[in-house]
Amino acid sequence: MFFNFGEDIGIDLGTASVLVYVKNKGIVVFEPSVVAMDKNTDQVIAVGEEARRMLGRTPGNIVAIRPMKEGVIADYDVTERMLRYFIGKALSGRFFFKPRVMVGIPSGVTSVEERAVKQAAISAGAKEAFLIEEPLAAALGADLEIHGPSGSMIIDIGGGTTDIAVLSLGGMVTSKSIRVGGDKFDEAIIRYMRRYYNLMIGERTAEEIKISIGSAFPQEKISTITEIRGRDLVSGLPKNITVTAKEAYEAIREPLESMLAAVKEVLEQTPPELSADIMDKGIVLTGGGALMHGIDKYFSQETHLPVHIADNPVQCVALGTAKALLHLDTLENARSFRRPINRK
């Protein structure tokens, strides 16, 4: 009675966050994809939120690592340790039978990157590891009707990638994945502050600016934020400035335009019959980037299509990975999930 007998687990292994869904329990883990390690002993000091608080604040012997970069594994060993920790936490550290694990991945990953994710999941304790493209998982998690002959379009904006896809009959008809996401917004804000204010700010400060006043449609958001602290690059001293929503928009405009170009490319490749469906149903936004103020209005204005934000957009991929495990036969027939690797 104290063991979990082969529970199914869905994992959104994101660049910024990891979400873990356990069958019959829901989302049980939602933490940043950060691991703090001691460089001298190679031991893990902290994982998740506790490790994120250490970013930019650690002494010389401790380094806070983000093992996922642009949607794929940048540090295999650290990713395996992070996955093992989160799987153990999701199952309360007590499991006798190995779980089946479904992991969401960007639609544009290479076979090498794909195998690295599978093997990391197996090494972290999975009995079987399945992969599913994130836009398909996001569509399942957003409760879109994708198994019929009607077309649906989804834009999943994560921390490291943006995945755009048109889906029909249980699979992706056309898709594109670009390595532009929430992290690129943060980097753009850091560059803007350095260029126009000679101010060096950290990743956490840039993320706070993005969340509080970041806007893809600044006409409706004129609030300002004060007490942005950083280091003056001229004097080397601490400095405070005030930033407006319009400036935040100017900072992130380049990555926004990259996303828009990818969306238009997918629309251009969509068969006319499915284009008519999308005109009726509109585009659905998922992922953490969908929470940015005005981003739905931005895409709607530029594409002349209705754009909707899914309920719980951050959780859609994780929920979709769990649903995918319940529909393996359907997805397999549509060739929309990747083959599993079994533990030997």
N, C-alpha and C positions, 0 to 999 in steps of 0.2 A: 504493500500500500504506500510505500515511501518512494517508489520509483515511477519514472515517466516511461511508459512502454511505447517506444518508437514514435514519439509525437512528431507531427509535421511542423516544420518551421519555415517561415518566409522571411527573407532578409533583404532589406534595401541597403546595400553596401555602398553608401554614398561618399562623395569626396568630403562633404562637410559633416554629415551625420550618418549614424547607423540606426536603423529601425528594425526591430525583430518582432515578428508576429508568431505567436504560439497558438496552435489549434485549440479552440474552445476557451481561450483566455484573452485573445486580442493582442494589441500592441503592449508588450511588456518591457521593452527596452527602447529608449529614444535618447541617444546620447551623441555628443560630438565624436568624430573620427580622429581622435587624438590620443597618442600614447606618450607618456613621460618615462624616460629610461635613464639609468645611471650609465654613463659612458665607460666608466672604469670597470664595473662589474657586469655590464650587459643585462642588468636586472630591470624588470618593469616596476616603476615606482607608482604610477597611477594610470588609469584608463578612463576615457570619456570626459564627463564634465569636470571632474577633479583635475585631469590633465590639461584641459582647455584653459583653466584658470591660471595655469603655469606658463602659457605662451608669452614669450617676451619677458618673463620674470624669473627665469631659472638661474641658479649659480652655474659655474663653469663645468661641473661634473655631471649635471643633469640637463638633458635635452628633451624638449617637447616636439614630438614627430607627428606629422600628418601623413600616414603611410599610403593614403589614396591621393592621386593627383589626376585631375581631368578625367575622372570617372574610372580610372584603371589603377592597378596596383603599382605603386612606385617603390615600395619596400616590402618584399614578399615575407620575410621573417617576422617583421613587426605586424603586418596584416594578419598573419596566422595567429600570433599571440592575441591580437585584439579580438579576432573572431572567436577564438577559444574562450576568452573571458566573457564575451557577450552571450555566447551560446550557453555557457555555464550559468551565467546570471539569469538568462531567460528561463532555464529549467531548474532554477534554484540550486544549481550545483549537484543535483542528484538525478542521474539517469543511467539506467542499466542497459536498455536497448538503444542503439544509436539512432538518432532522428534522421528523417529525410529532410533535406534542405533545398529550398528553391531560392536562388539569388538573382536579383535584377541587375542587368548589365546594360550599358549603352549599346545602341543598335549598330554602331560603327566599330566595335572592337575587332582586333585581329585575332587569329587563331591562337597565337602565343599568349595574348592577354586573356583570352577566354579560358585557356587551359590553366593559367595561373590562378584565376578565381576559383575554378573547380577544385584544383589541388589544395588550395588554401582552406576551402571548406571541408574537404575530406580530412586533411591533417588536423583541423580544429575539432574533429569529432563526429562529422556527419557520416551516416551509413551510405547514403546516396546523395549526390550533389547534382542538381538540375540548374540550368541557366535559362532565363527568359529575358527578352529584350524589354528595356524599361518602358518604352511607349505602349507596348502591348500590356504589360503589367499595370501601368497607370490607367489605361482604358478599362481594364477589368476592375481595378480598385475604385474607379469613378462610376462604376455601374453603367457604362456605355453598352449599348446593344451592338456587339461587334460580330456576332455569329451569323447574322442574317446577311442578305445580299445588299443591304443599304450601306452607304459609306459614312464613316465618322472620322473626324480629324482631331488630333490631340497634340498639344505642345507641352512637353515635360521639361521644366526649367530647374535643374539641380544645381549643386554647388560647383561641379566641374564641367558638366556638359548640358547641352540643350538638345533634346530629341524630339523631332517632329515626324509624325507619321499619319498616313491615311489608312484606315483599317476597314476590312470587309471580309465576310465569310471566315471569321476567326483568325485572320492573318493580316500582315502588313502588305498593302498594295504598293505603296511607295513611301520612302522614309529617308531621313537625313539626320545625322548626328554631328554636331559641331562641339568643339571643346571650348565652349564659351558658356559661363554660368555665373552663379553668385560670386565666386572667387574673382572672376574678371571684373565684376562691378567694384569689389573691394580694391583690387589693384589699380583700377582706373581712378578711384577716389584718392588713393595714396599719391599717384602721379600728379593729379590735379593740384593737390595741396602743396606738393613740392614745387611744381612749376609756377603757380600763381601767388603762393604765399611764402615760399621758401621755408615751408614747415614740414618736418618729418613726423609722420604719425605711424602708429602700428596697425596691425591687422584688426585687432579688436576695436580700435577707435574707428577705423574705416567701416567696419561692419555696423557699429552703432549709428554712424551717419546714414548708412544705407537704410537701416531699419526705421530710424526715426523721421528722416525727412527725404529719403530717397524717393524719387518720383519719375515715372516714365511719361507722365502727363501733367507737367508743372502748372498748367493754366488753372488747375483747381486746388493747388496746394501752395500757399504762400507763407507758411509758417517758417520760422527760423529756429536755429539751434545755437545756443551759446556754450561757452566753456569747452570748446574743442581744444584739447591740450596736446601739445607736441613739442618738438625741439626745433628752435630756430636754426636754420642751416648757416646763417651768417654769423650770429653771435654765439651759437652753441648753447644758449640759455633756454629754459622753458618758456613757452609762449601760449597765450590763449587767443582764439579768434572766434568770430561768429560766421556761420555759413548759412546760406539761404537754400530753399528747395530748388530754385532755378539753377544755382551753382551745382548742386548735387546732380541735377539732370544733365547739365553740360558735361560733368565729369563722366557720367555713365553712358553718354549718347553713343559712343563708338561701339561698345559691346551690344547695345540695343539694336543698332543698325545691322550688325552682323547676324543677330537672331532674325531680324526681319528679312534679310536677304535669303536666309535658309528657308524661312517659311514660304516666301514667294517661289523659291525654286521647287519646293515640294508641290505647291499648288499648280505650277506650270506642268509638272510631270503627272498630274492626276488625270485619269480618264474622264471624259466629259460627263458620263452618267453619274460618276461619284461626285464630281464637282457640283452637280445640281443638288445632290443630297446635302453636301456641306453648306451650300447657300441656304438651305432650309433649316438645317440643324445647328449650323455655326461651328465654331472651334472651341474646344475645351482646354483650359489651362490647368496644369497640375505642377507639383513640385514647390519647393520653398520660394522660388522666384515668382510664382503666381501671386504671392502675398505683397509684392511691391505695389505701392500706390499707383493706380492709373495704368498698369501694364495691359489690362484687358482693353481699355479705351484706346491705348496706343496701337495695338494690333488691329483693333476694329477700324480705326480711322485709316490705317495704312493699307488694309486689305479689302475694305468695304464689305466685310462679313461680320455677322454677329459673333461675339466672343464671350464665353462664360467661364467663370472660375469654379472648379469642382468643389464640392463639399470636402472639408479636410484635405486640401490639396497636398500637404506635406506627407500625409499617410497613404496616399493612393498607391504608390509603387509597392509598399510593404503589404498592403491589403491585397493587391493584385497578385503578388507572388504566392500568397496563401491560397487564393482562389485557383491559381494555376495548378496547384498540386491536386485539386479536386477535379480538374478537367484535363488530365494528362492525355487521355485518348483523343479528345477533340483537338487539343493543341498539337499533338503529334501528327494527326492526320493533316493539319494545316501547315505542318513543318514550321511552327512558330516557336518551338522551344528547342534548346540545345540538348544533345544526348548526355545522359548522366555518366559519371565515372564512379564505379563501385569500389568500395574499400576491399582490398584483397586480404 
